Amino acid sequence: MTPADTGASTVVGAAVPVADSETRVAPGGPGYRRMSLALFLAGVATFALLYSTQALLPLISGELGVSAGDASWTVAAATGGLAVFVLPMSALSERFGRRTVMTASLAVAVTVGLVVPFAPSLGWLVALRALQGAALAGLPASATAYLAEEVTPKALITAIGLFVAGNSVGGMSGRVITGWVAQEWGWRVALGVIGVVAVGCAVAFRLLLPRPRHFTPGSLRPRVLVRTVRDHVGDPLLRRLYAIGALFMTVFGGVYTVIGYRLTEAPFSLPQGVVGSIFLVYLVGTVSASASGRLVGRLGRRGALYLAGGTTAAGLVLSLVGSLVMVLLGLVLITAGFFAGHSVASSAVSRTATHGRAQASALYQSAYYIGSSAGSTVGAIAFHAGGWGGTVAVGLLAVAGVVAITVAGTRAAMRVPAGA
């Protein structure tokens, strides 16, 4: 049985010289807490800004007089901007350093975040959100590459899980804060508050993140970048991981873009503040993301993906029941399954790539956020056409894709174990 069969791939770790490995950061070691907290806060700022309009879509629709599908572009534009620019930004991080690119990206994103509340129309709002997403593109791929270089291989899944946990906290707090603030003062003030919170996270991130000790500047030559991308896209395992990330995010993006409309309409008719508080279920994602390393240790990578997909599907089915309790339970399962699956897939990408880790992570992030944009738009269209059942149908199709790809990977590993 190969390491990949058990989910404990050592591809990256095997290439680390002993002396180099001894200088890497490990849990309990000097700098680990600062590093973890810094990247946790970066994750908080990223997701709080990226999805800041998601819980506010019913209010944006009402004030600007647009449909759910049109309003959903304020989410899709941000995630789409990130998807398009994540690969170029990862190339910059290979040349100028992960820490430098992450700092610059956050600085631009929080500045745009302070301008977004003043957008005079939907068109301006969508354009600013696209710019904000493009700026945030420097965070995800650079962060995972930074961790792959600075953290011991055995601690990598846990470290990335903590970064993803920061994403979940950012997504949760952003939606909860905007929900209650918007109920009292409107969606524009709510977006301004999120911008201020993100500024605080960005400053703390820059002060806390240790200087890299294992970064080696790469080349910005297009030929080198194209060759690296071609290598990654040509790797069957990486292709499967990219597709899995996109499909998981299709489910998540669709569900959380539309859930506000469902809960503010009959039979629930919940106020905006309460709807925002629904996103407290993101705490479940914090736990499942942080526990992903232990999950892979027990079930293997593919076993963990099967469990994550099954949990997500069960949540989608439960959410169809016309009971608020069952809808909430469904959201809990969807969130737990998504964050576990995302953590397993993203960490597997970092462990699999033996060179150009930032580009490998960038391709994953690009696929992931393309899935988010698709889920947000298609989920909203499906909701408009067939209600919540339409959105759930889209999600179940995406989960079926995750299972099919994982099965294909299992069969490929059985035929050629070393190529798992």
N, C-alpha and C positions, 0 to 999 in steps of 0.2 A: 504493500500500500504506500503510495506516494504521499508527501506532505500535503499536496493539494487535495488528495482524497479525504483527508481529515480536516481540511480547512486551515491547516497550520502551515501554509506555504512559507518556505525559507529562501525563495529566489533572491530577494534583495539581501537578506541577512547573510547568505552564503558568500556574497561578493564583498563583504565588509572585512577589511584586514583587522587582525586582533587589536593592534594598537589603536586603530580608528574606533573600533567598537568600544574600547575601554573609556574613550573620552566622550561617548554619547550619553545623553541624559536618560536616566532611568527613574521610575517612581521612587520617591523618597530621597533622591539624589539632589545635589545643589542645582537650583535653577528650575527644577521640574514644576514646582508650584507656580512660580512666576510665569513660566511658559504656558502652562495649562490655563491659568487665569487670563492671561493676555489673549490667547486664542479663543477662549470661551467668550470673552467680551467682544472680540471681533465677530464671532458668530452671532452674538446677540444683536449687535448693530446691523449686521448684514441682513438678517431675516426680518428685523423690526422695520428697516427701511424698504426692503424688497417687497414685502407684502403689506405695507402700511395702509393701502387703500382697500384691501380685501374685505375686512369686516365692515367697511363703510359704503359698500356698493349700493345698497338700497337707498341710502341718503343721497349719494351722488346721483343716482338715477332720478330721484325725486326733484332735487334742486336744479339739475341741468336738463331735465326732461328727456332722458335717453333710456333705452331699453337695457335689460340685464346684459345682453350680448355686447352692446356698445360700451357699457360701463366696465365690463370685464377686461377691455383693452387696457385699462389703467394698470391691471396686474400683468396681462400678457406682454405689454410693451416693456415693462421692467425686466421680466424674466427673459424675454426675447433679446433685449439689448445685452444682457449678461451672456446668453448663449452665443451670440455672434462675436462678442469681443473677448471671451475667456481664453481662446487660443492665442490671439495676438498678445494679450496681457501676460500669458504664461511665458511667451518668448521673451518679453521684456524682463520677466523675473529671472530667466536663465542668464541674462546678460548683466542686469543691474542689481540683482539680489532679491530674495523673497521679502525680506523685511522692508526694503525701500519701496517696492511696488505695493505691498499691502498698505503701508502708511499713506502713500500718495492716493491710492484708490479710495481709502476711507475719507481722506481729506476732501476730495472732490465730491464724493457721494453725500457727505453730511452737509456740504455747502449747498448742493442742489436741493437737499431735503429741507433746508430753511427757506427756499424759494418756492417750492411746490405748492404750499398753501395759498399762494397769491395767483395761481393760474386762472386766467379770466374765462376760459372755456374748456370743453372736453378735449379739443384738439391740442391746446397748450398743455393741458394736464398730461395727456398721453405722451407728448413730445418730451416733457421734462422727466417723466417716469422712464422713458427709453434711455435718456441720457444718464439717469441715476443708475439704471441697471448696467449700462456699459461701464460706468465707473466702478461699480461693485465687482465687475468681472475679475479684477486683480486679486480678490480675496480668496475664493474657494480653492482654485488650483495651486496658488502659491502657498496657502496654509498647509495643504496636505503634503506638498513637496518639501516644505520646511520641516515638517514633522518626520517625514521619511529620512531626511538627512541628519536631523539632530537628536532623534530618539532611538533608543535601542530597539532592534527588530521585534523582540518579544513584547515590548510595550506599545508597539505601533497601533494595533487595533484599539487598545484602550485609549490611547492619546487621541486618535481620530474620533473615537466615540464621544470623548469629552467635547471636542470641537463641534460635532454634530449636535450634542446636547445643548451647546450654546445656541445653535441654530433654532432648536426647539423652544428654548426659553425666549429668544428674541421674537420668534413667531407668535408665541403665546402672549408675552407681555405687550407687544405692539398691538395686537388685536384687542386685548382686554382694556388697555389704556385708552385706545381710540374709541372703543365702544362707549365707555362711560363718559369720557370727555365730550364726545360728539353728541351724546344725549342731552347734555346741558348747554354746550356752546357751539355745536355744529362741527361738521367734518373738517373744515379748514383749520380751526383751532386744534383739533385732534392731531392733524398731520404736523402742525407746528410743534406740538409737545413731543411727538416722536422724534422730530428733527433735533430738538434740544437734548433728549435722552441719548441719541446716537452720537452727538458731539462729545458728551461725557465719556461714553464707551471708547470712542476713538482716541481721546487724549490719554485715558488710562492704558489702553492697548500699547500706545507708543512708548509710554514710560516703563511699562512692565516687561515687554518682550525682550529677551536676551539677544545679544548680537550673535549671528550665526557663526559656528566654528567649523562647519564642514562644507560650506558652500564654495563651489568652484565656478567662476564665471564661464558661461558658454558663448557661443557665437550667435550673432543676429543675422547671419547670412541666410537668405531665403532657401538656398539649396540644402543647407543643413537642416533647417526647419522642416522642409518638405520631406526629406529623407526620414527624419525622426517620426513625423506623423504617419508616413507610409508604413514604417515598421510597426507602429502601434495598431493602425487600422488593419494591417495584415495578420495580426495575432488573433487566432480564433477565440481564445479565452477573453482577451480584452474586448473584442467585438460583442461577445455575449454579455459581459459586465456592463458595457455602455447601453445596450438595449434594455437590460434589466433596470438600470437606473432610470432610463427614460419612461419605461412603462409604470414603475412604481410612482413616479412623480406625476404621470398622467392621472392616476387615481386620486392622488392627494390634491393636486391642483384643481381638478374638477369638483371634488367634494367640498373643499373649503372655500371655493369661489361662490358656490351656489347655496351653501347651507344657510347663509344669512337671509336670503330670499325666502327659503322654506320656513324658517322659524319666525320671520316677521309676518308671514301670511297666515290665514286660517288653515288648520284649526288651532295653531299654537299662538299666533299673534303676540309674540314676545316683544317687549321694548328693546331699543337699541343697546342699552347698557347690559341687559341680561344676555342678549345675543353675543355681545363682546365677551362676556364672562364664560360663554360656552368654550372658548378657546383655552380655558384652563386645562382642558384635557391634553394639551401639549405637554404637560408635566409627565404624562405617561410616556410620551416620546423621549423625554429626557432620560427616564429610567431605562427604557428598552435600548436606546442608543448606547448608553454607558455600559449596559450589560451584554452588548453584542460580542465582545471578546470571549466572555465565558460561554455564551451560546455556541459560538463556533468551536470552542474547545470541546464541548460535549457532543455536538451533532455534526460537526464538519461544516464547511462552507455551504455545500449544497443542501444539507439537512436544514441549516438555519434559514436558507432562502425558501425552502418548501414551507417551513413553519411560518415565516413572515408572510408569504403569499396566502396561505390558508387562513391566517388570522385576519388579514385584510379583507379577504372574500367574505368571511363570516360576519365581519362588521358591516360590510355593504348590504348583505341580506337582512341583518337585524334592523338596519336603519330604515327599511321599507315599512316596518310596523308603525301604525298610526298612534304611537304612544311616545311621549317625550322621554320617558325613562329608557325605552328601547332605542330611540334615536341616539341618546347620549351614550348608551352602552355600545352601540354600533360605532360611534365616533371614537370611543376609547380603543376599540379593537383595530379600527382602520389606522389610527395614529400609531399605536404600538407596532403593528405589522409594518407600516411604512418606514418608520425610523430604524427599526431593526434591519430591514432589508437594505435600506440605503447605507447604513453603517457597514454592513457586511460587504456589499458590492464595492463601495468606495475604498475601503481599506484593502480589499483584494487587488484593486487596480494599483495602489501604491506599492504593494508587496510584489506584484508580478513584474512591473516595469523595471528593467535593469539599467536603463539609460533614459534620458529625457523625461524624468518623472513629472516635471511640471506640465509637459505636453500630454503625457498619458492622463494625468489628472484633469487637465483642461478639456480633453476630448470627452471624458466622463461627465464633467460639469456641463459641457455644451449639450450633450445628449440629455442630461438630466433636466436642464432648464428648457430645452425644446419640448420635452415632455410636459413641463409645467405650463408653458404657453399653450400647448395643444390641449392639455386638460382643462385649463381655465376657459378657453374659447369654446371647445367642443362640448364641455360639460354644461356651459351656460346655454348654448344652442339647444342641446338635448333637453335641458330643463324647460326652456321656452316651448319646445315642441311636444314633450311628453311628460312634463312634471319631474318630480324627484326620481321616479322610476327610470326615466330616460338617462339621467345622470348616473344612476347605479348601474345601468346596462353598460354604459361606456366603461365604468370602473371594472366591472367583472370581465369584460373583454380584455382589458389591460392586464389583469391578474392572470387570466388564462395564458396570455403571452409570456408572462414571467415563468409560469410553470412549464410551458412548452420549451422555452429556451434552457431552463435548468435541466429538464429531462434530456434534451439534446446534448448538453454538456456532460451529463452523467454517462450517456452512451458513448460519447467520443472518448471519455476517460477510460472506459472499459476496453475500448478497442486499442487505444494507445495510452497506457497508464502514465508514461513519462510526460505526455503532452497535456495533462489535465489542466 
